[in-house]
Every structure is written in structure tokens, then in C-alpha cells.
Amino acid sequence: MAAAAEQAFTPYAEKVLEMMKGFMVLTSDEDLCARARATEVVGIVAMAVGRARVEAILPPFIEAAISVSCSYSTFRHFYSV
């Protein structure tokens, strides 16, 4: 919806992003798909409403996305090969 609504999604962006934060800090292997989807949603929302509107609140999301490779045994296995 955010991608289709673009700027009209702005009033909902911050609340949706806050909801995604809960998924982006999950660390069990079973949660990998939920975490990946939440990361995708954050990107879609940010692109839809524009960088200027979300730039100030994005750093924790960026850190969570970067830390994914350290959190999952599946990734640790591939990186160690």
C-alpha cells in the first residue's frame, strides 16, 4: 500500500515503521523470514514517503538490518565457509 500511495502514506509511515522495529530485532533462525520481510517493508515505506520524512528515524533500522548477518546461524555458516 505504501508504494502505491506514496506521499499519501506519510501519516501512517512512522507508526508502521515502529511496528516493524519489533520484527527487526528478532534473533532466532525461525524468525529470519519475518525479519527479512520487516526490513523490506521499512525500505518500501521509506521510498514511498521520501528520505527527508524518515531520515531522522532510520538509523536504528539500518543498524538492525546490518546486524542480521551476525544474528543467524544460517548466515554465520555461509560467511565462515
C-alpha angles and dihedrals in degrees: 000000000000092000092051096042095045110172091008087067091062096099089058100039101090094047092048091048091051090053091051091053089071091058095044094063096053112119110185120105089239090061096054095101093048091048092048092049091049089052089051092050092051090054093048093049092047092050092046098053098032136251095269092060097050106025094099094055099039103083096084090049092050091050091050092050092049093048093057093091091059096046104058128066090213091062094040088055093052093044093051095053 
